[in-house]
Each structure stands twice: as structure tokens, then as C-alpha cells.
Amino acid sequence: METEEHLLALKVMRLTRPTLSSPLPLTCDSKDLPGNLFNNALHQDLTSVQGSETLCCGQFLLLPQSPVNIYLGETFSSYICVFSETQQVVKSIYVKVDLQTSSQKLSLSSNPPTAELAPDETINIIIHHEVKEIGTHILVCEVSYNNAMGIPSTFRKFFKIQVLKPLDVKTKFYNAENDDCYLEAQVQNITTEPICLEKVALDASQNYDVTSLNSTNEGEHIFGPTMLVHPQSICQFLYCLTPNKTIKDSRNLSGPTNIGKLDIVWRSNLGEKGRLQTSQLQRMGPEYGDIRLLIHELPNFVVLEEPFTFKCELINNCERTVDLMLYFENMEGIAWCGISGRKLDPLSPHSVRILEFKAVPLIPGLNTLSGIKLLDTFLKRTYTYNELGQIFVVIDDQKISKSP
């Protein structure tokens, strides 16, 4: 099958920045086995400084010697040139550039037709596209024109582009007793070159308020002014998410809930910018029962064999009013003060009540508050609350230093 010859030719080149190259001096004494072989090669090296060939005097710009990888989140730039290979005048030239991915077809350029193209003239197009998918991309360049006799002709060229993943992001969730959630994000550089993380932020969903724990009290970042991540290295980031009033009801805190997205901006090579946004992160919240008991106020230090008080939140998560009986069980190190088996006032649906408790510590050191039981008189269901919190018990001749 004969290939049709066209009056126009198409050239496509990717626009990339140069890389930094460091000279690598390798020399030896002339009496050694290699002789002057290494010295002669060093004198001919373009990156060496004349007269100081054995010194590394800095870095040099090096043009790409092989195809440069394209990473997700970077901007793909290409130069497209259409030129005439004949002495005829070509008319009505139309150039269309599309990018075919695994899921969609994107139009990158669709310039209005050029009236005519004389010999030695060119049509130049520069395209920029932020890559948002991983995998194989096909750059489709289509050129349509009419020859001097008005006969239309069309040809297309395809260019394969492989988009790689630049970062590996792993997340872990930690649930706190006060409904807060802590997110640990591990960002690993899986490229072949060092990158500088410019921004790693958590865009929380409308249900949560986010606090970044990656800065000091003075506002300085814990990694310093520059977050340089070498290949295969990992940086860890921590965020605290507090549920706002829209989902403060514990019914909405259990099960899967959307947390938000991680927005990462980095720079590579000579300042090339890349951006990556994760998919919606989901947190699997703990399954709460109908009745919850949480610490509301608790002292840090208490004195041995002296009564102390603390407060708890009693939360009704169910759709009905509950009648509860309160019981105490004396545990090791703690003696409860109060009446065990007393009836509490009815608690309406989805309401909160503050309960005050009194206890006496019997053992010095770090003790755990436990031994509180609540009985639902309607369902005859008992809720046992152990490890509500911890207190540090000191003997009375010790001085308690309080933080300002």
C-alpha cells in the first residue's frame, strides 16, 4: 500500500527545561596503569574549567539527552510546527490538536484556518496542558489543507505520552474520645529527582474544621523554610479535624464520613511546578451506642487520699427518652464517693447533660478512672465505662508545679 505524499509536514517537540549537571573529575597519576587517559578525557570534558579541571566549580545546564518523564500534576508543553515541503501555495490550512486519555478526549488547540501558506513559511502552535490522569496519553495532531487546485487533503499524526505518578500518599486516621479526628499523611517522592514541597494542605469538607499541626507556636514550619524531599524519601504531616455543629450529633459521626482532600504543590528541576489533589478521603468513625459518657473536666493532679471531683458529659444518641440508673464499682486505686444505684433524671433524645462525680485516690502514681455503670431501665441494658480518663496521684508532701 502506497503512502500518500502531502504538501505539508508536521513536527512536534516537547518543551522542557534543562537539568543541572555537576562535573565529575576523575584523574590519576601519569605513572599509574591508565596513564594520561583520564587526564586527557578530563581536559576534553565540556563541564570542566580550563586550568582547574580537577575542581568542581559548580553546576551547568544540560539539555535533555533522552525523553523526560511526565508526572501527574505537571504542565505538559509542546511546540507544533507545520511547514511547507513544496514550492506551491497551500491554502485553507487548519490545524487541530487533541489529547486522548483513557477516559476522555480533550481539545488542546483549534486555531482558525490559515488562508494560505507560502513556501518556507510555517504555522507555529504552542500548547500547555495540566496532566490530571495517570497512564498512556495520545497526542493527536490533524492537519487539513487545500492544494493549489483546491483539492482538500488531510493527514494525522499520533504521539504517545506516558504519564507517571510522582508522589505516593498514604493516610491514617486516629479517633479521639472528644470526637476529634487526627489525620496523618505520609508523602513519598517516587520520582528520580529531588522535589521541593511548596504546599501540603488539607481542604476539609464542610462538616469539619481543620487545624494544621505542622508548625511551631511562632508560625515556622517544622521542616524549615524549604521542604526538600529526595527520591524515595517520606515527609509526614499531621492535621486535627474537629466536627462542627452540622454533624455534632453523634449519629453522623459514626460510619464513613468525608474528611476532605489533600492539596499538594511541589516544584522540581528548575522550578517546574506540579500540583496533585487526592480523591475525597473517608474516615470510618467508631460505632457509638445509644448512651455515651465522656470526660468534660478532669484535673491533671490530685492528692493521695483527698477527694477530688470531675465532670462528664452524658449523651443520649437514640430517638427516645431514656431512664437511667447509675452504679459505681470500686476499682483498684480509686474509691467512689456517692450513692450507687440511684436513678437519674430522664434524658430526652439527642440531648446532653453534665454529671459531676467525686472519688478518692488510694494509690499514688498514674491511675485510670473506671467502674461507672449505667442501666437503661426500659431495655434492661447495662453500659459499662472503663478507662474514662487518667489522673496522676501525688502524696501530700510533694509540691505540684502548675504550668503558667
C-alpha positions as CSV (number, residue, x, y, z in Angstrom):
1,M,0.0,0.0,0.0
2,E,1.5,3.3,-1.1
3,T,1.7,6.2,1.3
4,E,0.1,9.4,0.2
5,E,2.6,12.3,-0.1
6,H,1.5,15.6,1.3
7,L,2.5,19.1,0.6
8,L,2.9,19.9,4.3
9,A,5.0,18.4,7.0
10,L,4.4,18.3,10.8
11,K,6.9,18.5,13.6
12,V,6.0,18.1,17.3
13,M,8.5,18.8,20.0
14,R,8.1,18.8,23.8
15,L,9.2,21.9,25.6
16,T,11.3,21.0,28.6
17,R,13.7,22.8,30.8
18,P,17.3,21.8,31.1
19,T,18.7,19.9,34.0
20,L,21.6,20.7,36.3
21,S,24.8,18.7,35.7
22,S,27.7,18.5,38.1
23,P,31.2,17.8,36.8
24,L,32.7,14.5,38.0
25,P,36.5,14.8,37.9
26,L,38.3,11.5,37.6
27,T,42.1,11.6,37.4
28,C,45.2,9.6,38.3
29,D,49.0,9.9,38.3
30,S,50.6,9.6,34.9
31,K,52.7,6.7,36.2
32,D,49.6,4.7,37.0
33,L,48.2,2.0,34.7
34,P,45.7,4.2,32.9
35,G,48.5,6.7,32.2
36,N,47.1,10.0,30.9
37,L,43.9,8.5,29.6
38,F,41.7,10.0,32.5
39,N,43.6,13.3,32.3
40,N,43.0,13.8,28.6
41,A,39.3,12.9,28.9
42,L,39.0,15.4,31.8
43,H,40.6,18.2,29.6
44,Q,38.1,17.5,26.9
45,D,35.1,17.5,29.2
46,L,32.8,20.5,28.5
47,T,31.8,20.8,32.1
48,S,35.4,21.2,33.3
49,V,37.0,24.6,33.8
50,Q,40.2,25.2,31.9
51,G,43.2,25.3,34.2
52,S,41.1,23.8,37.1
53,E,39.9,20.6,35.6
54,T,40.2,18.7,38.9
55,L,37.9,21.1,40.8
56,C,34.1,21.0,40.9
57,C,33.4,24.7,40.2
58,G,29.6,24.5,40.2
59,Q,26.8,23.1,38.1
60,F,26.0,23.5,34.4
61,L,22.8,23.5,32.4
62,L,22.4,20.3,30.4
63,L,19.9,19.8,27.6
64,P,17.8,16.7,27.9
65,Q,19.7,13.7,26.4
66,S,16.7,11.4,26.5
67,P,12.9,11.7,26.8
68,V,12.0,13.3,30.1
69,N,9.3,11.7,32.3
70,I,6.0,13.5,32.6
71,Y,4.4,13.3,36.0
72,L,0.8,13.7,37.1
73,G,0.0,17.3,38.1
74,E,2.7,18.8,35.9
75,T,2.1,21.0,32.9
76,F,2.7,19.4,29.5
77,S,4.1,21.9,27.0
78,S,4.6,21.2,23.3
79,Y,5.7,23.1,20.2
80,I,3.9,22.2,17.0
81,C,5.2,23.3,13.7
82,V,3.6,23.0,10.2
83,F,5.8,23.9,7.3
84,S,5.6,23.5,3.5
85,E,7.7,21.0,1.6
86,T,6.7,22.3,-1.8
87,Q,7.0,25.4,-3.9
88,Q,3.3,25.6,-4.3
89,V,1.0,27.9,-2.3
90,V,-1.1,25.8,0.1
91,K,-4.5,27.3,1.1
92,S,-7.0,26.9,3.9
93,I,-4.7,25.2,6.4
94,Y,-6.4,24.0,9.6
95,V,-4.5,22.5,12.5
96,K,-6.3,20.7,15.3
97,V,-4.6,19.2,18.4
98,D,-6.4,16.8,20.7
99,L,-5.3,14.7,23.7
100,Q,-6.8,11.3,24.1
101,T,-6.7,9.8,27.6
102,S,-8.2,6.5,28.9
103,S,-11.4,8.3,29.9
104,Q,-11.9,11.4,27.7
105,K,-10.8,13.3,24.7
106,L,-9.6,16.9,25.3
107,S,-9.2,19.6,22.6
108,L,-5.9,21.5,23.2
109,S,-5.9,23.7,20.2
110,S,-8.3,24.6,17.4
111,N,-7.0,27.7,15.7
112,P,-8.9,29.4,12.9
113,P,-7.8,28.3,9.4
114,T,-4.8,30.0,7.8
115,A,-5.7,31.5,4.5
116,E,-2.5,30.4,2.7
117,L,1.0,29.1,3.4
118,A,3.7,30.2,1.0
119,P,6.9,28.2,0.6
120,D,9.3,28.4,3.5
121,E,6.6,29.7,5.8
122,T,5.4,27.9,9.0
123,I,2.5,27.7,11.3
124,N,3.6,27.6,14.9
125,I,1.5,26.5,17.8
126,I,2.4,26.1,21.5
127,I,0.1,24.2,23.8
128,H,0.0,23.9,27.6
129,H,-2.0,21.3,29.4
130,E,-2.0,20.3,33.1
131,V,-1.9,16.5,33.2
132,K,-4.7,15.1,35.5
133,E,-4.6,11.4,34.7
134,I,-2.1,8.6,35.1
135,G,-1.3,6.3,32.2
136,T,-1.0,6.5,28.4
137,H,-2.0,9.7,26.6
138,I,-2.2,10.0,22.8
139,L,-1.5,13.4,21.3
140,V,-3.4,13.6,18.0
141,C,-2.4,16.3,15.5
142,E,-4.6,16.7,12.5
143,V,-3.8,19.0,9.5
144,S,-6.2,19.8,6.8
145,Y,-5.5,21.9,3.7
146,N,-6.3,22.6,0.0
147,N,-3.6,22.4,-2.7
148,A,-3.2,24.9,-5.5
149,M,-6.0,23.2,-7.5
150,G,-8.4,23.3,-4.5
151,I,-8.4,19.6,-3.7
152,P,-8.8,19.0,0.1
153,S,-6.4,16.7,1.9
154,T,-6.0,15.6,5.5
155,F,-3.4,13.8,7.5
156,R,-2.9,12.9,11.1
157,K,0.0,12.0,13.4
158,F,-0.1,10.3,16.8
159,F,2.3,10.7,19.6
160,K,2.3,8.5,22.7
161,I,2.9,10.1,26.1
162,Q,3.3,8.1,29.3
163,V,2.2,9.9,32.5
164,L,3.8,8.6,35.7
165,K,2.8,9.0,39.3
166,P,5.1,11.5,41.2
167,L,4.0,11.0,44.8
168,D,2.7,8.2,46.9
169,V,0.3,9.4,49.5
170,K,-0.7,7.2,52.5
171,T,-3.2,8.3,55.2
172,K,-4.0,7.1,58.7
173,F,-6.8,8.2,60.9
174,Y,-6.8,8.3,64.7
175,N,-10.1,8.8,66.6
176,A,-10.1,10.7,69.9
177,E,-12.6,10.4,72.7
178,N,-13.8,14.0,72.3
179,D,-14.9,13.4,68.7
180,D,-11.8,14.9,67.2
181,C,-10.1,13.0,64.4
182,Y,-6.3,13.1,63.7
183,L,-5.1,12.6,60.1
184,E,-1.5,11.5,59.4
185,A,-0.4,11.9,55.8
186,Q,2.8,10.4,54.5
187,V,4.0,11.9,51.3
188,Q,6.7,10.0,49.5
189,N,8.7,11.2,46.5
190,I,8.7,8.4,43.9
191,T,10.3,10.4,41.1
192,T,14.0,10.1,40.1
193,E,14.9,13.6,41.2
194,P,14.6,15.7,44.4
195,I,11.5,17.8,44.7
196,C,10.6,20.7,46.9
197,L,7.2,20.6,48.6
198,E,5.7,24.1,48.3
199,K,2.3,23.3,49.9
200,V,0.7,20.4,51.7
201,A,-2.7,21.4,52.9
202,L,-5.9,19.7,53.9
203,D,-9.0,21.1,52.3
204,A,-11.6,19.9,54.9
205,S,-15.2,19.2,54.0
206,Q,-18.0,21.4,55.2
207,N,-18.5,19.1,58.2
208,Y,-15.1,19.6,59.8
209,D,-12.8,22.4,60.9
210,V,-9.1,21.6,60.3
211,T,-6.1,22.6,62.3
212,S,-2.6,22.0,60.9
213,L,-0.2,20.6,63.5
214,N,2.9,21.1,61.2
215,S,4.0,24.5,62.5
216,T,5.5,25.7,65.7
217,N,3.9,28.3,68.0
218,E,5.9,31.0,66.3
219,G,4.4,30.0,62.9
220,E,7.5,28.4,61.5
221,H,7.2,25.1,59.6
222,I,8.6,22.1,61.4
223,F,10.5,21.1,58.3
224,G,12.1,24.6,57.9
225,P,11.6,27.2,55.2
226,T,12.2,24.6,52.4
227,M,10.8,21.1,52.3
228,L,13.2,19.2,50.1
229,V,12.3,15.6,49.6
230,H,14.9,13.3,48.0
231,P,13.8,10.3,45.8
232,Q,12.1,7.6,47.9
233,S,12.1,9.9,51.0
234,I,9.0,10.5,53.0
235,C,7.6,13.5,54.8
236,Q,4.8,13.2,57.4
237,F,2.1,15.7,58.1
238,L,-0.5,15.8,60.9
239,Y,-3.9,17.5,61.0
240,C,-6.6,17.7,63.6
241,L,-10.2,17.7,62.4
242,T,-13.0,18.9,64.7
243,P,-16.6,18.2,63.7
244,N,-18.6,21.4,63.5
245,K,-22.2,21.9,64.5
246,T,-23.6,20.4,61.3
247,I,-22.6,16.9,62.3
248,K,-22.0,17.3,66.1
249,D,-24.8,14.9,66.6
250,S,-23.1,11.6,67.3
251,R,-25.3,9.7,64.9
252,N,-23.5,11.4,62.0
253,L,-20.0,10.8,63.4
254,S,-20.3,7.0,63.2
255,G,-19.7,5.1,60.0
256,P,-18.0,6.5,56.9
257,T,-17.8,10.3,56.6
258,N,-16.0,12.5,54.1
259,I,-13.0,14.3,55.6
260,G,-11.7,16.4,52.6
261,K,-8.9,16.4,50.1
262,L,-5.1,16.8,50.3
263,D,-3.8,19.6,48.1
264,I,-0.1,19.2,47.3
265,V,2.0,21.7,45.3
266,W,5.7,21.0,44.5
267,R,8.5,22.2,42.3
268,S,11.0,20.1,40.5
269,N,14.1,20.6,38.3
270,L,14.5,24.3,37.7
271,G,11.3,25.4,39.4
272,E,8.8,23.5,37.3
273,K,5.5,23.5,39.2
274,G,3.3,20.5,39.8
275,R,0.0,20.1,41.7
276,L,-1.7,17.0,42.9
277,Q,-5.0,16.7,44.7
278,T,-6.1,13.4,46.2
279,S,-9.6,12.0,45.9
280,Q,-12.1,12.5,48.8
281,L,-10.7,11.0,52.0
282,Q,-13.1,9.0,54.0
283,R,-12.9,8.3,57.7
284,M,-14.6,5.3,59.3
285,G,-15.9,6.6,62.5
286,P,-16.4,4.4,65.6
287,E,-19.9,3.0,66.2
288,Y,-21.4,4.7,69.2
289,G,-24.1,3.1,71.3
290,D,-27.3,4.7,72.5
291,I,-25.6,6.2,75.5
292,R,-22.2,7.9,75.7
293,L,-20.2,9.1,78.7
294,L,-17.3,11.4,78.0
295,I,-14.9,13.4,80.2
296,H,-15.8,17.0,80.4
297,E,-13.5,18.3,83.1
298,L,-10.7,16.4,84.8
299,P,-7.8,17.7,87.0
300,N,-4.3,16.7,86.0
301,F,-3.0,16.2,89.5
302,V,-4.8,15.0,92.7
303,V,-3.5,14.4,96.2
304,L,-3.4,10.9,97.7
305,E,-6.4,10.1,99.9
306,E,-8.0,13.5,99.3
307,P,-11.4,13.6,97.5
308,F,-11.5,15.3,94.0
309,T,-14.3,16.0,91.6
310,F,-14.6,15.7,87.8
311,K,-17.4,16.2,85.3
312,C,-18.6,14.0,82.5
313,E,-21.0,14.6,79.5
314,L,-23.9,12.1,79.3
315,I,-25.2,12.0,75.7
316,N,-28.4,10.3,74.5
317,N,-28.0,9.2,70.9
318,C,-31.3,7.4,70.5
319,E,-34.7,8.6,69.4
320,R,-36.4,8.1,72.7
321,T,-36.2,9.5,76.2
322,V,-34.2,7.2,78.5
323,D,-34.4,6.5,82.2
324,L,-31.0,5.5,83.6
325,M,-29.7,4.1,86.9
326,L,-26.2,5.0,88.0
327,Y,-23.9,2.4,89.6
328,F,-20.4,2.5,91.0
329,E,-17.8,-0.2,91.2
330,N,-14.7,0.4,93.4
331,M,-11.7,-0.4,91.3
332,E,-8.1,-0.7,92.4
333,G,-6.7,2.7,93.3
334,I,-10.0,4.6,93.2
335,A,-12.8,4.7,95.8
336,W,-16.1,6.3,94.6
337,C,-18.0,8.8,96.8
338,G,-21.7,8.9,96.3
339,I,-24.8,6.7,96.2
340,S,-24.6,3.7,93.9
341,G,-27.9,2.6,92.3
342,R,-29.6,6.0,92.2
343,K,-31.9,7.0,89.4
344,L,-31.0,9.8,87.1
345,D,-33.5,12.3,85.7
346,P,-35.0,11.3,82.3
347,L,-32.7,12.3,79.4
348,S,-34.5,13.5,76.2
349,P,-33.5,12.3,72.7
350,H,-30.2,13.7,71.4
351,S,-29.5,15.8,74.4
352,V,-26.5,16.3,76.7
353,R,-26.3,16.5,80.4
354,I,-23.3,17.3,82.7
355,L,-22.8,14.9,85.6
356,E,-20.4,15.5,88.5
357,F,-18.6,12.7,90.2
358,K,-16.4,12.5,93.4
359,A,-13.7,10.0,94.1
360,V,-10.8,9.3,96.5
361,P,-7.4,8.2,95.1
362,L,-5.9,5.3,97.1
363,I,-2.6,4.6,95.2
364,P,0.0,7.1,94.1
365,G,1.0,7.3,90.5
366,L,-1.0,7.2,87.3
367,N,-4.5,5.8,87.9
368,T,-7.3,5.1,85.4
369,L,-10.9,6.1,86.1
370,S,-13.2,3.2,85.6
371,G,-16.1,1.4,87.3
372,I,-19.1,3.5,86.2
373,K,-22.2,1.7,85.0
374,L,-25.4,3.0,83.6
375,L,-28.6,0.8,83.3
376,D,-31.3,1.5,80.8
377,T,-34.4,0.6,82.8
378,F,-36.5,0.1,79.7
379,L,-34.3,-2.2,77.7
380,K,-32.5,-3.6,80.8
381,R,-29.2,-2.9,79.0
382,T,-26.1,-2.1,81.0
383,Y,-23.4,0.3,79.7
384,T,-20.0,-0.1,81.4
385,Y,-17.5,2.7,81.1
386,N,-13.9,1.8,81.9
387,E,-10.8,3.9,81.1
388,L,-12.7,7.2,81.0
389,G,-9.5,9.1,81.8
390,Q,-6.3,9.1,83.7
391,I,-5.2,11.1,86.7
392,F,-1.8,11.4,88.4
393,V,-1.9,11.0,92.1
394,V,0.8,12.6,94.3
395,I,1.4,12.3,98.0
396,D,0.7,15.4,100.1
397,D,4.3,16.3,100.8
398,Q,5.1,16.8,97.1
399,K,4.7,20.2,95.5
400,I,2.6,20.3,92.4
401,S,4.0,22.7,89.8
402,K,1.4,24.2,87.6
403,S,2.1,25.4,84.2
404,P,1.5,29.1,83.6
